[in-house]
Amino acid sequence: MEIKFTNVFISQDLSKYQPVLANKDIPKWYQNTEPYVDNDEEYLTIKRCIPVLDIISSGYLLLLPCDILVERIESIPRLTVHGDFDPRFEPMSHSLDQAKEYPRAKKYPFLKWMNPWGIKTSDGYSCLFITPVHRDLPFKILEAVVDTDRFTEPINFPFILDDNFEGIIPAGTPIAQVIPIKRESFSMSIGGIEEFELAKKQNQDMSKYKNSGYKKLFWSRKEYS
């Protein structure tokens, strides 16, 4: 399967800030975390949690291509391109009335990251857009799913800025994590005693492998390139 990113702002060189593999931009805090507490192999840290690493490294990251200056005027943020760069990257806004009941909505319009990248996926695949996970970012985008096998225009990202944040959001900051997903139909059911017994057996099987049972018995490698 393929995902293609195309710069539609052809007048602006974005070679330094092309989309990157999430597994090539692991957060520094995670890299610096030791796998065990006090070198005790019985006491694991989050570094040894495969599901956490899976989500951190899933998909692709869209990067902010320029520094953005955040100032506040009577507590209302004003965001502008900092330095000599294409003004089309200056964040825009959505009326508060469009989602005024949204959790964490402010008393001013939603801000919006301007994204220069059109995205095209293979037939039958959409993209899940989320705030880059497990990162210390001063904003949260409004997550969404887009059928990028059909709609290939750049997708901009409304976001909520943290209260009282001021300063520079630097170029290269991940602004959205893009995870391709296959469109399939699902039907829900509620399990019974059989599933309970299966889970019990799985736990027993995992115990044979100390702290690596999940990885050895159940985990599947996810590949992005």
C-alpha positions as CSV (number, residue, x, y, z in Angstrom):
1,M,0.0,0.0,0.0
2,E,1.1,3.5,-0.7
3,I,0.7,7.0,0.8
4,K,1.9,10.0,-1.2
5,F,2.5,13.5,0.1
6,T,2.6,16.4,-2.4
7,N,3.6,20.0,-1.7
8,V,0.9,22.2,-3.3
9,F,2.7,25.4,-2.2
10,I,5.2,24.8,-5.0
11,S,6.7,28.3,-4.7
12,Q,8.0,27.4,-1.2
13,D,10.9,25.1,-0.7
14,L,9.8,22.6,2.0
15,S,12.6,20.1,1.5
16,K,13.7,20.6,5.2
17,Y,10.3,20.0,6.5
18,Q,8.8,17.1,4.5
19,P,6.6,14.6,6.3
20,V,8.7,12.1,8.2
21,L,8.2,8.6,9.5
22,A,6.9,8.7,13.0
23,N,9.4,5.9,13.9
24,K,12.2,8.2,12.9
25,D,11.2,11.0,15.2
26,I,10.7,9.3,18.6
27,P,10.2,11.9,21.4
28,K,13.4,12.6,23.4
29,W,11.8,11.9,26.7
30,Y,11.0,8.3,25.5
31,Q,14.5,7.8,24.2
32,N,16.0,9.0,27.5
33,T,13.8,6.7,29.6
34,E,15.5,3.7,31.1
35,P,13.8,0.3,30.5
36,Y,13.8,-0.7,34.2
37,V,13.5,1.2,37.5
38,D,16.8,1.1,39.3
39,N,18.0,-1.6,36.9
40,D,15.5,-4.0,38.4
41,E,14.3,-6.2,35.6
42,E,11.1,-7.1,37.5
43,Y,10.1,-3.4,37.6
44,L,9.5,-2.2,34.0
45,T,9.1,1.4,32.8
46,I,7.0,2.7,30.0
47,K,10.0,2.2,27.7
48,R,9.2,-1.6,27.8
49,C,5.5,-1.1,26.9
50,I,5.2,-2.3,23.3
51,P,1.7,-0.8,22.8
52,V,3.0,2.7,23.7
53,L,5.9,2.4,21.3
54,D,3.5,1.2,18.6
55,I,1.4,4.3,18.8
56,I,4.4,6.7,19.1
57,S,5.9,5.1,15.9
58,S,2.7,4.6,13.9
59,G,2.3,6.4,10.6
60,Y,3.8,9.8,9.6
61,L,4.3,13.2,11.0
62,L,3.5,16.5,9.4
63,L,5.9,19.2,10.5
64,L,5.5,22.9,11.0
65,P,7.7,24.5,8.2
66,C,8.4,27.8,9.9
67,D,8.6,29.4,13.4
68,I,5.3,30.6,14.7
69,L,5.2,33.5,17.1
70,V,2.5,33.3,19.7
71,E,1.5,36.6,21.4
72,R,-1.5,37.4,23.6
73,I,-3.6,40.5,23.6
74,E,-5.9,40.6,26.6
75,S,-5.5,36.8,26.9
76,I,-6.5,36.2,23.2
77,P,-3.7,34.6,21.2
78,R,-2.3,36.1,18.1
79,L,-0.2,33.8,15.9
80,T,2.0,35.0,13.1
81,V,4.8,33.6,10.9
82,H,8.1,34.6,12.6
83,G,10.8,35.6,10.2
84,D,10.9,35.7,6.4
85,F,8.6,32.9,5.3
86,D,5.5,32.4,3.1
87,P,2.6,34.1,4.9
88,R,0.3,31.4,3.7
89,F,1.5,29.4,6.7
90,E,0.2,31.9,9.1
91,P,-2.5,30.1,11.2
92,M,-6.1,31.0,10.4
93,S,-9.2,30.5,12.4
94,H,-12.7,28.9,12.5
95,S,-15.6,30.6,14.1
96,L,-16.3,29.5,17.7
97,D,-19.9,29.0,16.7
98,Q,-18.9,26.0,14.6
99,A,-18.0,23.9,17.6
100,K,-18.7,26.0,20.7
101,E,-19.7,22.9,22.8
102,Y,-16.4,21.2,22.0
103,P,-14.4,20.2,25.1
104,R,-11.7,22.7,26.0
105,A,-13.1,25.3,23.5
106,K,-12.1,28.8,24.4
107,K,-13.9,32.1,24.3
108,Y,-12.3,33.0,21.0
109,P,-12.2,31.3,17.5
110,F,-10.5,28.0,16.9
111,L,-7.0,28.4,15.4
112,K,-6.1,26.4,12.4
113,W,-2.7,25.0,11.1
114,M,-2.3,25.5,7.4
115,N,-1.0,22.4,5.8
116,P,0.7,22.5,2.4
117,W,0.7,18.7,1.8
118,G,-1.9,16.9,-0.3
119,I,-2.2,13.3,0.7
120,K,-3.2,10.3,-1.5
121,T,-3.6,6.8,-0.2
122,S,-4.2,3.5,-2.0
123,D,-7.8,2.6,-2.8
124,G,-9.8,1.6,0.3
125,Y,-7.6,3.4,2.7
126,S,-8.4,6.5,4.8
127,C,-6.1,8.5,7.1
128,L,-6.6,9.1,10.8
129,F,-5.3,12.5,11.9
130,I,-4.5,12.9,15.5
131,T,-2.4,15.2,17.7
132,P,1.2,13.7,17.7
133,V,1.0,11.3,20.7
134,H,3.0,11.4,23.9
135,R,4.6,14.7,23.1
136,D,4.9,17.9,25.1
137,L,3.1,20.2,22.7
138,P,1.2,23.5,23.5
139,F,-1.7,22.6,21.3
140,K,-4.2,19.8,20.5
141,I,-5.7,19.4,17.0
142,L,-9.3,18.4,16.5
143,E,-8.9,14.7,15.4
144,A,-10.5,13.4,12.2
145,V,-10.6,10.7,9.6
146,V,-10.4,11.6,5.9
147,D,-10.9,9.3,2.9
148,T,-7.6,10.2,1.3
149,D,-7.9,7.7,-1.5
150,R,-10.6,10.1,-2.9
151,F,-10.0,13.5,-1.4
152,T,-6.5,14.6,-2.0
153,E,-6.5,18.3,-1.3
154,P,-4.4,19.5,1.7
155,I,-6.2,19.1,5.0
156,N,-5.9,21.9,7.5
157,F,-6.1,21.3,11.2
158,P,-8.2,23.3,13.7
159,F,-6.5,23.3,17.1
160,I,-6.8,24.5,20.6
161,L,-3.9,26.3,22.1
162,D,-2.9,25.8,25.8
163,D,-4.0,28.5,28.1
164,N,-1.5,31.3,28.6
165,F,1.1,29.8,26.2
166,E,3.3,32.5,24.6
167,G,6.5,32.3,22.7
168,I,7.8,30.5,19.6
169,I,6.5,27.2,18.3
170,P,9.6,26.2,16.3
171,A,9.8,25.0,12.7
172,G,10.0,21.2,12.7
173,T,7.4,20.8,15.4
174,P,5.1,17.9,14.6
175,I,1.6,19.3,14.1
176,A,-0.3,16.1,13.1
177,Q,0.2,12.4,13.1
178,V,-1.1,10.6,10.0
179,I,-2.1,7.0,10.3
180,P,-3.4,5.2,7.2
181,I,-6.3,2.9,8.1
182,K,-8.2,0.4,5.9
183,R,-11.9,0.9,5.6
184,E,-13.8,-2.2,6.7
185,S,-17.2,-3.1,8.1
186,F,-17.4,-4.3,11.7
187,S,-20.2,-5.7,13.8
188,M,-20.1,-5.5,17.6
189,S,-20.9,-8.4,20.0
190,I,-20.5,-8.9,23.7
191,G,-18.3,-11.9,24.7
192,G,-19.2,-14.6,27.2
193,I,-17.5,-17.2,29.3
194,E,-15.5,-18.5,26.4
195,E,-13.7,-15.2,26.0
196,F,-13.0,-15.0,29.7
197,E,-11.4,-18.4,29.6
198,L,-9.3,-17.4,26.6
199,A,-8.1,-14.3,28.3
200,K,-7.2,-16.4,31.4
201,K,-5.2,-18.8,29.3
202,Q,-3.4,-15.9,27.5
203,N,-2.4,-14.5,30.8
204,Q,-1.0,-17.9,31.9
205,D,0.9,-18.2,28.6
206,M,2.4,-14.7,29.0
207,S,3.6,-15.5,32.5
208,K,6.0,-18.1,31.0
209,Y,8.0,-15.3,29.3
210,K,8.5,-13.0,32.3
211,N,8.0,-9.4,31.0
212,S,8.1,-10.1,27.3
213,G,5.0,-12.3,26.9
214,Y,3.0,-9.8,24.9
215,K,5.8,-9.2,22.4
216,K,6.6,-12.9,21.9
217,L,3.1,-14.2,21.7
218,F,0.8,-11.6,20.3
219,W,2.6,-8.6,18.9
220,S,2.8,-8.0,15.1
221,R,5.3,-5.7,13.6
222,K,3.9,-2.6,11.8
223,E,5.8,-1.4,8.9
224,Y,6.0,2.2,7.5
225,S,8.4,3.4,4.9
